[in-house]
Amino acid sequence: MAKIMFPKAALALMQNMRQSNANDSSDGGSSFTTDDRCDSSISPSKDGSFQYPRTQKEEECLRKLKEECRLANISASDITIFRFACFHDFNFDVARPAMIAKYNDPRLHLRMDDELLDQFQNKVIFPLPGLRTKNMKHEVLYFYACRHFPATMDTDLLLRNMTYILNDMSLTEQQCRNGVVMIIDLNHFTFKNFTPESSNKFFEALQQVPTKVETTIILNGPRWFPKVYRHLFKKMLSKENARRVLILKQPQQLQNHLMDGCEKYLPVEMGYWVDSTEIVEDFVDWKRYNEFSQ
């Protein structure tokens, strides 16, 4: 099998988007309730991606945030400002204190150092390059929970792993607007794979990173999982984020929420074709190349 190179994955995505636009089927297959911002306001650019014009509210929020940064002598990039504004729905009164408090958070400026590189080799959380949801908007990352053992492994380092990916999926205005979808695969998941403390850290980090997680899809849960979710995990989520959790009864239902041909992008852990080792190695190599060339 040929290795999955990330620049090629981007090309495959553009081709899929063009096919999706040409087919112009319908949105009936998607269960996501994210705002498509009206058909008339969306126009595909030359590379096939969707372009959203800024509204007056958005422009005003961004202008105020930039002015706040100037007055407070805060060196925040335009995309950082946009990321916080978008995450808080362009509500200036909410975005301002959040950005001032967290714009310089080391977790938002992670690099692929040796420690993080070693964590990625565990293949617990990694992106699925080229894969999108049914509406072709959301990028997807994958969490194979049975590979993490809180008693013997560093949960904080795992969260750096996750945050690094979320940062990488928030590099452009379009990515910030679209948000991401996380697949949590609980195949072979046992009580050894979580503690209340580690789970609380995970859900707290997932909600604090300024990247919109539009939907968290949970599949292959053991029989006891629904009860544990209701009495433990769900209480760790805000009401809004709890509404964004989708628990599938059958793993085959996942195809109802992903783009056509998704099988070509899903990993062997899920019984499909892509070698997760190659995904991780390509992602790490691509990011290290970018970081060292800057």
Secondary structure, 3 states (H helix, E strand, C coil): CCCCCHHHHHHHHHHHHHHHHHHCCCCCCCCCCCCCCCHHHCEECCCCCEECCCCHHHHHHHHHHHHHHHHCCCCCCHHHHHHHHHHCCCCHHHHHHHHHHHCCCHHHHCCCCHHHHHHHCCCCEEEEEEEEECCCCCEEEEEEHHHCCCCCCCHHHHHHHHHHHHHHCCCCHHHHHHCEEEEEECCCCCHHHCCHHHHHHHHHHHHHCCCCEEEEEEECCCCCHHHHHHHCHHHHCCHHHHHCEEECCCHHHHHHCECCCHHHHCEHHHCCCECHHHHHHHHHHHHHHHHHCC
